[in-house]
Amino acid sequence: MAKKCDICNTKIESTFLNKLLGTHVKDKKGKKHFICPECQKKYGSKEEMLKNI
């Protein structure tokens, strides 16, 4: 199951065990947002990532 980054909308790669190579952050309502490694490097903190979604 391919996930897309919620910031830049690119496909996030996964390992052979279907683990994402990126991360996910939860907003105040508890919804998960998936983030690719490039955006994770670009926006260091969780707050910056949630601002750009």
C-alpha positions as CSV (number, residue, x, y, z in Angstrom):
1,M,0.0,0.0,0.0
2,A,1.7,3.2,-1.2
3,K,1.5,6.3,0.9
4,K,2.0,9.8,-0.2
5,C,3.7,12.6,1.6
6,D,1.1,15.1,3.0
7,I,3.4,18.1,2.4
8,C,5.0,17.5,-1.1
9,N,2.6,14.8,-2.4
10,T,5.4,12.4,-3.5
11,K,5.2,8.6,-3.0
12,I,6.9,7.4,0.1
13,E,9.0,4.3,-0.4
14,S,8.6,1.3,1.9
15,T,10.8,-1.7,2.9
16,F,10.1,-5.3,2.0
17,L,8.2,-5.6,5.3
18,N,5.9,-2.7,4.3
19,K,7.5,-0.3,6.8
20,L,7.6,3.4,5.6
21,L,10.9,5.0,5.1
22,G,9.5,8.3,6.3
23,T,7.6,9.2,9.5
24,H,4.1,10.2,10.6
25,V,3.0,13.0,12.9
26,K,-0.4,13.4,14.6
27,D,-2.3,16.6,14.7
28,K,-4.4,17.9,17.7
29,K,-7.4,15.9,16.5
30,G,-5.4,12.6,16.4
31,K,-5.2,12.3,12.6
32,K,-2.0,10.8,11.2
33,H,-0.1,12.7,8.5
34,F,2.6,10.9,6.6
35,I,5.9,12.7,5.9
36,C,8.7,11.7,3.4
37,P,12.4,11.8,4.5
38,E,13.1,14.8,2.4
39,C,10.4,16.9,4.0
40,Q,11.5,15.6,7.4
41,K,15.0,17.0,6.8
42,K,13.6,20.2,5.4
43,Y,11.2,20.9,8.3
44,G,13.0,19.7,11.5
45,S,10.3,19.9,14.1
46,K,6.8,18.5,14.3
47,E,5.2,22.0,14.6
48,E,6.9,23.1,11.4
49,M,5.7,20.0,9.6
50,L,2.1,20.5,10.7
51,K,2.2,24.1,9.6
52,N,3.1,23.1,6.1
53,I,0.4,20.4,5.7
